[in-house]
Amino acid sequence: MDKKKNIITIDGPSGAGKSTISKMLAARLHYTYLDTGAMYRVVGLLVERSGLDLGAEKTTEELKQLLETLDITLASGEEGQETRAFLNNENVSDAIRTPEMAMVASRVSAEPEVRKKLTEMQRVMGNNSAIVAEGRDMGTIVFPDAMHKFFLDATPEERAKRRHKQFLENGQQVEFEEILAQIQKRDRDDSRRSLAPLKPAEDAVIIDSSEMSIEEVVSFMLAAINKGKQTK
């Protein structure tokens, strides 16, 4: 069997609950969870530390050289915890989980060289095991022939509420209005960019989780997956 048929993609905007739901779904199915959002945040951190100005001219070659040094390792966290991320063997899990780094990740994800590099890395991971891949272009660009595709959404206000609660639980003091503004800006940036814009795959199942619990979303996905298997 083609290993790509064992891939499940979950795309959607920031704060939709993709990470939590993807981890739960992967655990239920005994699949590997692929946190692509963390990968883009790691690249964002690398770019920030390098002082590279992505808005300046003649940055392509510098960015290529920077990406040649890139070594990303992801490790599953404990239940309910974020994926641990390592940049060149340094644990950067806390450094990448800030509102500011989310915005940086959005900027670097619009860079063709970054998307090319990470898409290659993600496809290698997908070829090595059955995975649940979450991100923004998993079903449209990275794994277009995945067996099951979902697009998880929620209202900007609900997503900001969830993200605000998450920051407070982690001891980070961030204003709700600031998070909402960042989410709305990222939605605009991600959906309007010319390279791999945020949108549902044509064959994706779209889920509005605004008034659904995490367990309800996971149960819905499992039912859709089981139904799909029965019809193949």
N, C-alpha and C positions, 0 to 999 in steps of 0.2 A: 504494500500500500504506500502511496505517496505520502511522505511525512507531512507535507503541507496540509493534507486533509485533516490532520489532527490539531490544527490551529484555530483558536477562537479569538476574534478581535473585538475589543470594546473601545470605541472612540467616543469623544465628546468633549465639551468645553471644561475649563478649569472649575473645580469644585462640584462637579456632578456626582462624585462618589465613585469614580472609576477604579481608583486604587483599592479601596476597601472591598468593593464588590468583586473585582478581579481576583484578589487574593482568596476570598471566600470561595468563589467559583472554582478556582484552580485547586484548592484544597479538597473540595467535594469530588472533583473529577480525577484527582491525583495527577494533575498537570503541573507544569512549571509556570510560575508567574513571571512575566517579563514587564518590568516597570520602565517603559521607554521615557516617561516624563523625567524620571530621575537621571537618565542618561543625558538629556538635554540640559538639565540643571547643572550637571557635572561639567559639561562643556562650557556652559555660561560662567561657571566659577573659574575655569581655566582661563577663559578669555579675560575676565575681570582681573585676575591676578597678573596676567601678562601685560596689562595696560594697553592692549590692542584696541584701537578705535575703529569699530565696524563701520562707522559712517564716513571714514576718511577714504580718500582715493588710494589705490595701489595697496589694498590690504589683502587681496586674494592670495598672493604668494606667501605673505606672512602667516595668514590663517592656515594655509596648507602645511607649512612647516610646523606650526603649533599642533595641528591635528596628528602629525606624524609621531609626536611624543605621547599621544593619548593612549592611556591604558585604563579602561573602566572595568571594575568588578562589582557585581551586584550580589548581595546575599540576603536571603529572606529573613525578615525580622521575626520576633515573637508574635504570637497571635494578637492582632489589633495594633501592631506597631508598623512604622514605615519601613520600607526596604532600606537596608544599610548599603551605602554607596562608597566606593573607594576610588580615588583618583591617584593613579601611579602608586598604589599600595597605601595611600593615606586615607584614613577614615574621614570623609567629608559629609557624613550623613546630616549633622546638625547645620553645617554651613550652607547647604543647598536648600534647606527647608525654611526659607524666609519669603515674605511677600516680594521683597526686592529681587531676589534671585529668580522668582517666578517670572517677573517681567524681563529679566535678562535672558532667561531660557526662551521666551517668546521671540526675542530679537535674534538670538543665534539660530533658532530653528528656521528662520527665513533665509539663512545663508546656504546657497547651493552646496558648497563644499562640506558644510556640517551635515546636511541632510544625506549627502552621498555617503559620507563616512559612517554615520550611525545606521543608515539603512543597510549597508553591507554587514555591519556588526549584528544587527537585529536578525537579518536573514540567516546568518550562520547559526545564531542561537535557535532559530525556528527549525532549522534543518537537523538539529541535534536532539530534539525532544518534542513531545507534545506540549504546547504552550497556550497560555491565555495572555495575549498581548494587548496592553492598554496604551492609548495615546490619542493622537489626533488624525493620523493618516494611516493607521494600521490596516484598515479594510479597503482603503482606496488606493494606496501606493505601495506600502511595504509587503502586505500579504493579500493581494487582490483575489487569490484563489483559496482563501481560508474557507473551511467548511461552514463555520457559523460566524456571522457578523452582527454586532449590536452597536447602536448609537445611543448613548445614555445622556440625557439632558435633564435640566430643571431650570426654573426661573432664576434670573440673576440674583434676586433677593434671597431666595432659598439657598442658593449656592454660597452666597456671601455669609449667610447665617451659619451654615455648616462649617465653613472655613474659619470664621471668627471663633466659634466654639472650640475648634481644633487648636487654634493658636493659644487661646486662654488655658486650655488643658495642658499645653506644653510650657506654660509659664511666660508666654510672649504677649505683651500688652500692645495690641493693635486696635485702632478704632474701626468700628463696623463700617462707617461711611467710607473710610480709606480702602478697605477691602472691596466693598461694592464698586467703587470707582475703578479700582485696578482690574476687577473681573470684567466690567463692562468694556474697558479699554482693550483688554486682552481678547475679548470676544471679537471686537471690531478688527483688531490687528490680525488675528488668526484666520478670520473668515474672508478678509479682503486681500490677503497676500496672493501674489501670482503663483508662488511655488507651494504646491501641496496645501491648498487652503482647507480650513476646517469645514467639513461637510459630511453628511452620511453617505456611505457607499450605496449604490443603487439597490443592492440586494440586502441591505442591512435592516434589522428589526429595530425600529425607533421606540425608545422607552422614555417617557416623561416621569421622572421619579419625584417630582415636586411634592406629591402627597402619598408617596409609597415609602415603606420602611425598607431597610437594607435587606432583611430576610425576604420580603415580598418581591423585591427586584431579583434576588438570586433564585428564588423559586420559579419566577416567571421565565428566567433564562434557562434554567434546567429543563423546564417543561418544553420550551421551544427547541432546545437541543435534542431532547429525547424524541420529540415529534419529528424533527428533521431526520434523525437516524432511521425512524420507522418508515419514512417515505423514500429512502434511498435504496 
